[in-house]
């Protein structure tokens, strides 16, 4: 081996891994040394994979997991801080990053397939936001959650959007104003996550939950997920009007006809996803 070859840097591992478990795509944050912080590249990679999954009919659900002791420490503060030397002290880059991150979080919500978080460790700031943006969440008993931006003079305003849509206001405000982490059991009590499992079992439990949902009609799940998030932003009367329209449309679907028929005939339905 030449001296030049010996000095050549070893290839860096991908920051986001993707594998398929049956009909479930598992996306794994893979920056353990950086506590899986959401760098510009990580945000772009997640968004690209979500876009690809959205059009892949073979994939019926998604699990977002992470390698290492932390699920995600939120935004990459080193990446943000270095841009303070820009002529505008980083304003344009900060705006670009927050906009890109917000778009990626919304891509999770708008994905016509269930997204389940598998949280093995601490999820803070935008990492907590990532969990809150997922449709469902399974956490290890060793996991914890926090929005600690207030401790460094940076209120977790964008994480607040997802957090406040998951948990009651008083609990959200307590997390945002104190920055104190809460354990997985408390996160389940306030509705931030669905289940707490033994450490090391969170990924398999999340995949199992995603697979359970994947057995349903993909058309029905797509219709229902979109309706869930849309009606939540409406008044009571508007929500009922909209939901009645969705139910009517759903009743006209082939899968509803098949599912109701199967229920009456006491047989297993055969979905056509339409």
C-alpha positions as a printed NumPy array, in Angstrom:
array([[  0.   ,   0.   ,   0.   ],
       [  1.376,   3.41 ,  -0.955],
       [  1.786,   6.178,   1.613],
       [ -0.837,   8.192,  -0.282],
       [ -3.327,   5.331,  -0.107],
       [ -2.631,   4.889,   3.582],
       [ -3.434,   8.559,   4.196],
       [ -6.658,   8.484,   2.154],
       [ -9.67 ,   9.081,   4.4  ],
       [-11.93 ,   6.115,   4.892],
       [-15.382,   6.514,   3.345],
       [-17.949,   8.012,   5.701],
       [-20.991,   5.865,   6.509],
       [-24.325,   7.163,   5.193],
       [-26.061,   9.516,   7.597],
       [-29.445,   7.896,   6.913],
       [-29.964,   4.176,   6.452],
       [-32.945,   2.569,   4.77 ],
       [-34.002,  -1.05 ,   4.94 ],
       [-37.227,  -2.875,   4.171],
       [-39.024,  -5.187,   6.585],
       [-41.813,  -6.741,   4.556],
       [-43.953,  -3.783,   3.498],
       [-42.366,  -1.423,   6.042],
       [-39.519,   0.987,   5.259],
       [-37.21 ,   1.568,   8.221],
       [-35.3  ,   4.865,   8.118],
       [-32.465,   5.014,  10.654],
       [-30.701,   8.219,  11.659],
       [-27.019,   7.291,  11.543],
       [-24.978,  10.117,  13.072],
       [-24.464,   8.614,  16.531],
       [-21.281,  10.601,  17.221],
       [-23.273,  13.81 ,  16.613],
       [-26.248,  12.505,  18.636],
       [-28.139,  12.205,  15.352],
       [-28.525,  15.962,  15.103],
       [-30.61 ,  17.178,  12.188],
       [-28.016,  18.72 ,   9.914],
       [-28.972,  20.202,   6.549],
       [-27.903,  16.939,   4.908],
       [-29.927,  14.815,   7.343],
       [-33.048,  16.909,   6.803],
       [-32.637,  16.708,   3.016],
       [-32.027,  12.942,   3.159],
       [-35.12 ,  12.333,   5.284],
       [-37.27 ,  14.485,   3.019],
       [-35.996,  12.73 ,  -0.113],
       [-36.687,   9.278,   1.319],
       [-40.195,  10.301,   2.399],
       [-40.924,  11.591,  -1.11 ],
       [-39.679,   8.329,  -2.604],
       [-41.7  ,   6.22 ,  -0.165],
       [-44.84 ,   8.214,  -0.887],
       [-44.929,   6.973,  -4.478],
       [-43.777,   3.405,  -3.72 ],
       [-46.874,   1.185,  -3.664],
       [-44.904,  -1.718,  -2.196],
       [-44.261,   0.271,   1.001],
       [-47.276,   0.516,   3.304],
       [-45.7  ,   2.051,   6.397],
       [-42.588,   3.753,   7.749],
       [-40.567,   3.462,  10.953],
       [-38.108,   6.227,  11.878],
       [-35.405,   4.958,  14.251],
       [-31.867,   5.951,  15.237],
       [-28.476,   4.418,  15.996],
       [-26.503,   5.226,  19.113],
       [-27.524,   6.382,  22.605],
       [-29.574,   9.409,  21.439],
       [-32.587,   9.427,  19.122],
       [-31.853,  13.001,  18.053],
       [-30.457,  16.088,  19.754],
       [-32.28 ,  18.398,  17.355],
       [-30.62 ,  20.876,  15.033],
       [-26.862,  20.704,  14.515],
       [-25.768,  23.71 ,  16.581],
       [-22.195,  23.557,  15.286],
       [-23.435,  23.756,  11.699],
       [-25.651,  26.716,  12.582],
       [-23.037,  28.555,  14.645],
       [-20.334,  28.489,  11.97 ],
       [-22.628,  30.55 ,   9.703],
       [-22.536,  33.486,  12.122],
       [-19.46 ,  34.598,  10.179],
       [-21.618,  35.162,   7.08 ],
       [-22.143,  38.819,   6.083],
       [-25.735,  38.622,   7.394],
       [-24.594,  36.807,  10.586],
       [-26.285,  33.67 ,   9.296],
       [-29.831,  34.984,   8.935],
       [-30.398,  33.583,   5.415],
       [-28.976,  30.177,   6.34 ],
       [-30.996,  30.014,   9.559],
       [-34.19 ,  30.823,   7.647],
       [-33.334,  28.228,   4.992],
       [-32.709,  25.562,   7.632],
       [-35.89 ,  26.215,   9.617],
       [-37.961,  26.265,   6.427],
       [-36.395,  23.008,   5.192],
       [-36.893,  21.303,   8.548],
       [-40.507,  22.456,   8.756],
       [-41.148,  21.139,   5.242],
       [-39.654,  17.764,   6.149],
       [-41.824,  17.512,   9.279],
       [-44.897,  18.339,   7.205],
       [-43.882,  15.668,   4.694],
       [-44.3  ,  13.121,   7.508],
       [-47.782,  14.416,   8.254],
       [-48.747,  14.524,   4.575],
       [-47.312,  11.095,   3.736],
       [-50.302,   8.887,   2.817],
       [-48.89 ,   6.055,   4.946],
       [-48.476,   5.602,   8.712],
       [-45.175,   6.781,  10.199],
       [-44.052,   5.318,  13.528],
       [-41.16 ,   6.662,  15.62 ],
       [-38.968,   4.131,  17.443],
       [-37.26 ,   6.105,  20.206],
       [-34.382,   4.403,  21.991],
       [-32.83 ,   7.396,  23.783],
       [-33.218,  11.093,  24.382],
       [-35.129,  13.167,  21.835],
       [-34.611,  16.884,  22.306],
       [-35.729,  20.065,  20.523],
       [-36.193,  19.227,  16.816],
       [-35.61 ,  15.587,  17.771],
       [-38.679,  15.788,  20.007],
       [-40.439,  17.582,  17.153],
       [-39.614,  14.651,  14.877],
       [-41.272,  12.232,  17.304],
       [-44.305,  14.495,  17.675],
       [-44.627,  14.785,  13.886],
       [-44.926,  11.016,  13.465],
       [-48.398,   9.469,  13.53 ],
       [-47.452,   6.979,  16.228],
       [-44.495,   6.537,  18.577],
       [-42.983,   3.665,  20.537],
       [-40.33 ,   4.489,  23.132],
       [-37.844,   2.543,  25.191],
       [-38.237,   2.844,  28.943],
       [-34.784,   4.482,  28.776],
       [-35.97 ,   7.244,  26.424],
       [-36.665,  10.826,  27.447],
       [-37.999,  13.94 ,  25.752],
       [-37.249,  17.646,  26.08 ],
       [-37.532,  21.023,  24.396],
       [-34.547,  22.665,  26.132],
       [-33.911,  25.569,  23.779],
       [-34.856,  28.02 ,  26.533],
       [-31.695,  26.946,  28.389],
       [-29.485,  28.332,  25.619],
       [-31.552,  31.396,  24.781],
       [-33.296,  29.786,  21.799],
       [-36.974,  29.054,  22.446],
       [-38.084,  25.837,  20.71 ],
       [-40.599,  27.633,  18.506],
       [-40.706,  25.189,  15.592],
       [-40.729,  22.096,  17.86 ],
       [-43.571,  23.861,  19.7  ],
       [-45.802,  23.524,  16.628],
       [-45.708,  19.714,  16.63 ],
       [-45.551,  19.409,  20.435],
       [-48.605,  21.609,  21.024],
       [-50.58 ,  19.51 ,  18.541],
       [-49.795,  16.343,  20.488],
       [-50.103,  17.212,  24.163],
       [-52.322,  19.485,  26.295],
       [-51.313,  23.142,  26.466],
       [-50.21 ,  23.226,  30.082],
       [-47.922,  20.207,  29.59 ],
       [-46.513,  21.623,  26.351],
       [-45.838,  24.984,  28.003],
       [-44.13 ,  23.317,  30.953],
       [-41.759,  21.476,  28.626],
       [-41.106,  24.613,  26.563],
       [-40.649,  27.027,  29.481],
       [-38.553,  24.823,  31.78 ],
       [-36.591,  22.789,  29.232],
       [-36.68 ,  19.89 ,  31.679],
       [-36.687,  16.375,  30.165],
       [-39.562,  14.029,  30.86 ],
       [-39.231,  10.221,  30.997],
       [-40.984,   7.912,  28.576],
       [-43.686,   7.019,  31.091],
       [-44.63 ,  10.696,  31.477],
       [-44.5  ,  11.195,  27.71 ],
       [-47.045,   8.398,  27.356],
       [-49.278,   9.913,  30.057],
       [-49.51 ,  13.247,  28.254],
       [-49.964,  11.704,  24.81 ],
       [-46.609,  12.395,  23.18 ],
       [-46.014,   8.675,  22.596],
       [-48.243,   5.603,  22.402],
       [-46.344,   2.882,  24.22 ],
       [-43.31 ,   2.264,  26.405],
       [-41.408,  -0.988,  25.957],
       [-38.328,  -2.584,  27.458],
       [-35.048,  -1.085,  26.276],
       [-33.922,  -2.7  ,  23.03 ],
       [-37.447,  -3.671,  21.96 ],
       [-38.602,  -0.295,  20.653],
       [-37.613,  -0.871,  17.023],
       [-39.23 ,  -4.292,  16.712],
       [-42.345,  -2.993,  18.509],
       [-42.563,  -0.036,  16.125],
       [-42.193,  -2.296,  13.084],
       [-44.872,  -4.622,  14.483],
       [-47.251,  -1.69 ,  14.988],
       [-46.583,  -0.385,  11.473],
       [-47.184,  -3.87 ,  10.062],
       [-50.48 ,  -4.066,  11.938],
       [-51.669,  -0.897,  10.223],
       [-50.253,  -2.078,   6.883],
       [-52.768,  -4.939,   6.86 ],
       [-55.574,  -2.438,   6.32 ],
       [-56.628,  -0.91 ,   3.007],
       [-53.944,   1.535,   1.879],
       [-56.644,   3.711,   0.305],
       [-58.577,   3.872,   3.571],
       [-55.453,   4.685,   5.601],
       [-54.499,   7.444,   3.151],
       [-57.991,   8.953,   3.248],
       [-58.258,   8.661,   7.024],
       [-54.831,  10.079,   7.838],
       [-55.406,  13.133,   5.668],
       [-58.852,  13.672,   7.18 ],
       [-57.536,  13.33 ,  10.736],
       [-55.046,  16.156,  10.395],
       [-57.329,  18.405,   8.354],
       [-60.337,  18.213,  10.66 ],
       [-58.177,  18.906,  13.716],
       [-57.652,  22.472,  12.476],
       [-61.375,  23.134,  11.921],
       [-64.22 ,  24.266,  14.119],
       [-66.579,  21.552,  15.373],
       [-69.253,  22.288,  12.765],
       [-66.721,  22.55 ,   9.924],
       [-65.064,  19.323,  11.033],
       [-68.354,  17.425,  10.965],
       [-69.255,  18.784,   7.527],
       [-65.861,  17.816,   6.176],
       [-65.882,  14.383,   7.865],
       [-69.34 ,  13.64 ,   6.437],
       [-67.98 ,  14.371,   2.957],
       [-64.994,  12.1  ,   3.597],
       [-67.237,   9.3  ,   4.898],
       [-69.453,   9.576,   1.827],
       [-66.436,   9.426,  -0.474],
       [-65.049,   6.511,   1.53 ],
       [-68.346,   4.596,   1.251],
       [-68.066,   4.8  ,  -2.537],
       [-64.599,   3.197,  -2.509],
       [-64.147,  -0.364,  -3.713],
       [-62.374,  -1.296,  -0.489],
       [-65.258,  -0.081,   1.662],
       [-67.663,  -2.127,  -0.453],
       [-65.36 ,  -5.153,  -0.075],
       [-64.73 ,  -4.615,   3.635],
       [-68.381,  -4.208,   4.541],
       [-69.274,  -7.214,   2.417],
       [-66.579,  -9.29 ,   4.113],
       [-67.833,  -8.196,   7.538],
       [-71.407,  -9.223,   6.709],
       [-70.253, -12.514,   5.175],
       [-67.815, -13.171,   8.036],
       [-64.736, -13.553,   5.823],
       [-61.36 , -11.844,   5.452],
       [-61.478,  -8.886,   3.045],
       [-59.272,  -8.743,  -0.028],
       [-58.08 ,  -5.182,  -0.456],
       [-57.605,  -3.542,  -3.835],
       [-56.334,  -0.294,  -2.287],
       [-58.914,   1.717,  -4.191]])
